Amino acid sequence: MIYLITGSNGLLGQKLLKKLKDFNFEVIATSKGKNRNFDSESYTYESLDITDKDEVNRVLNLYKPNVIFNTAAMTNVDLCEDEMDNCDKLNTFSVAYLADAALSIDAHLIHISTDFIFDGKKDLYSEEDPPNPLSYYGKSKLEAEKLLYNHNCNWSILRTIVIYGVGKKLNKSNIVLWAKDQLENHNQIKIIDDEFRAPTFAEDLAQACINTALKKEYGIFHVSGKELMSIYEIVESIANFYNFDKSLIKRIKSKELNQKAKRPKKTSFNLLKAKNTLDYSPKSFLESLEIIHKQLKNN
Ligand SMILES: NC(=O)c1ccc[n+]([C@@H]2O[C@H](COP(=O)([O-])OP(=O)(O)OC[C@H]3O[C@@H](n4cnc5c(N)ncnc54)[C@H](OP(=O)(O)O)[C@@H]3O)[C@@H](O)[C@H]2O)c1
């Protein structure tokens, strides 16, 4: 079996690469630019910009993977409002290139989508709930999904919520690493207490992606953490875990941030389908903090 990852320099891409090391598979890691991952003995690295249709065809036809994990995306939600063309290219059009190529080589395309396709007005979204994105990012990811619903390739969509974890030379931080770093350095931070998410441990999501491939499960799956927390509660839990000074955390409301993109107030998923079909078994937030703590100590 040959597995190919797009966006292998990103957080989820790195976790997939690490987990796949435990299997006897041929692994092709691809990302835009140079490889920023660990030892390259267990996989082949190929630079691939997925917005370039010819390059997508060249690389996929060269390696003919059985499974493609598409983790590459423009994930800066506010930037997507400013750079809509770039957002369309990366989050939507490239998915068409991957799906067409997947069909031609009979590969299983496992694509990652987002809670931001929903408006956040409902509790525990299930896979069948109607989407209503509030931001351009959400719209671009929904357009990619729609394109797959009508595509003849073998596809799976794993929707997820706020991914966190430890990575190497990541281009962007995540809530856990950022808050830990700020509080460790005794910086005052302003944190919103009126948006709620079920944050997802990157390792859990990577395992769900691999299980989707191994079990050849197709369709849409909701894969997130199992606890709904306000962003304030997420940061407070990190402070409690590390015994940081909680007076450094100032509660604010989301409108004070003046963010360009509109975000859903509350997003959490009904995980039943993922649990039953993908054997998905997410860690608690506290369990994942313990793992992250050990990983950071060993780094
Ligand atoms: N992060 C979240 O909280 C979150 C929440 C819900 C859903 N998701 C979805 O989950 C997936 C993975 O997210 P993530 O946080 O792991 O993403 P990430 O860390 O931002 O990684 C994305 C990777 O894609 C690479 N990339 C950028 N442009 C590319 C291009 N044109 N061609 C190929 N690769 C390119 C990036 O390279 P550089 O590192 O060089 O920029 C980066 O390594 C995405 O589909 C995202 O939409 C994420």
The ligand as a Tripos MOL2 file, in Angstrom:
@<TRIPOS>MOLECULE
LIG
   48    52     1     0     0
SMALL
NO_CHARGES

@<TRIPOS>ATOM
      1 N1         -6.1560   24.0550   12.4350 N.am      1 LIG1
      2 C1         -7.3830   23.9510   12.8360 C.2       1 LIG1
      3 O1         -7.7330   24.3280   13.9570 O.2       1 LIG1
      4 C2         -8.4290   23.3460   11.9280 C.ar      1 LIG1
      5 C3         -9.7740   23.3020   12.3280 C.ar      1 LIG1
      6 C4        -10.7120   22.6970   11.4800 C.ar      1 LIG1
      7 C5        -10.2990   22.1360   10.2710 C.ar      1 LIG1
      8 N2         -8.9850   22.2060    9.9090 N.ar      1 LIG1
      9 C6         -8.5710   21.6100    8.6400 C.3       1 LIG1
     10 O2         -7.6230   20.6070    8.9540 O.3       1 LIG1
     11 C7         -6.6490   20.4930    7.9310 C.3       1 LIG1
     12 C8         -5.2480   20.4810    8.5380 C.3       1 LIG1
     13 O3         -5.0710   21.6300    9.3130 O.3       1 LIG1
     14 P1         -3.6780   21.9710    9.9710 P.3       1 LIG1
     15 O4         -3.9400   22.8810   11.1190 O.co2     1 LIG1
     16 O5         -2.8760   20.7430   10.1760 O.co2     1 LIG1
     17 O6         -3.0600   22.8480    8.8130 O.3       1 LIG1
     18 P2         -1.6670   23.6020    8.7820 P.3       1 LIG1
     19 O7         -0.8670   23.2970   10.0060 O.co2     1 LIG1
     20 O8         -1.9440   25.0180    8.4190 O.co2     1 LIG1
     21 O9         -0.9870   22.8370    7.5820 O.3       1 LIG1
     22 C9         -1.3460   22.9900    6.2770 C.3       1 LIG1
     23 C10        -0.1330   22.6530    5.4640 C.3       1 LIG1
     24 O10        -0.4140   22.8400    4.0880 O.3       1 LIG1
     25 C11         0.7440   23.4080    3.4870 C.3       1 LIG1
     26 N3          0.3880   24.1480    2.2950 N.ar      1 LIG1
     27 C12         0.0540   25.4560    2.2030 C.ar      1 LIG1
     28 N4         -0.1780   25.7770    0.9300 N.ar      1 LIG1
     29 C13         0.0190   24.6550    0.2120 C.ar      1 LIG1
     30 C14        -0.0440   24.3470   -1.1630 C.ar      1 LIG1
     31 N5         -0.4010   25.2800   -2.0680 N.pl3     1 LIG1
     32 N6          0.2400   23.0890   -1.5740 N.ar      1 LIG1
     33 C15         0.6040   22.1530   -0.6680 C.ar      1 LIG1
     34 N7          0.6910   22.3750    0.6510 N.ar      1 LIG1
     35 C16         0.3990   23.6170    1.0820 C.ar      1 LIG1
     36 C17         1.2900   24.3180    4.5400 C.3       1 LIG1
     37 O11         2.6570   24.5730    4.2780 O.3       1 LIG1
     38 P3          3.4590   25.6530    5.1560 P.3       1 LIG1
     39 O12         3.5910   25.0430    6.5150 O.co2     1 LIG1
     40 O13         4.7440   25.7590    4.4360 O.co2     1 LIG1
     41 O14         2.6130   26.8850    5.1220 O.co2     1 LIG1
     42 C18         1.0560   23.5310    5.7930 C.3       1 LIG1
     43 O15         2.1670   22.7210    6.0710 O.3       1 LIG1
     44 C19        -6.9650   21.6190    6.9530 C.3       1 LIG1
     45 O16        -7.7060   21.0960    5.8830 O.3       1 LIG1
     46 C20        -7.8470   22.5720    7.7260 C.3       1 LIG1
     47 O17        -8.7460   23.2620    6.8820 O.3       1 LIG1
     48 C21        -8.0400   22.7920   10.7090 C.ar      1 LIG1
@<TRIPOS>BOND
     1     1     2 1
     2     2     3 2
     3     2     4 1
     4     4     5 ar
     5     4    48 ar
     6     5     6 ar
     7     6     7 ar
     8     7     8 ar
     9     8     9 1
    10     8    48 ar
    11     9    10 1
    12     9    46 1
    13    10    11 1
    14    11    12 1
    15    11    44 1
    16    12    13 1
    17    13    14 1
    18    14    15 2
    19    14    16 1
    20    14    17 1
    21    17    18 1
    22    18    19 2
    23    18    20 1
    24    18    21 1
    25    21    22 1
    26    22    23 1
    27    23    24 1
    28    23    42 1
    29    24    25 1
    30    25    26 1
    31    25    36 1
    32    26    27 ar
    33    26    35 ar
    34    27    28 ar
    35    28    29 ar
    36    29    30 ar
    37    29    35 ar
    38    30    31 1
    39    30    32 ar
    40    32    33 ar
    41    33    34 ar
    42    34    35 ar
    43    36    37 1
    44    36    42 1
    45    37    38 1
    46    38    39 2
    47    38    40 1
    48    38    41 1
    49    42    43 1
    50    44    45 1
    51    44    46 1
    52    46    47 1
@<TRIPOS>SUBSTRUCTURE
     1 LIG1         1 GROUP 0 **** ****
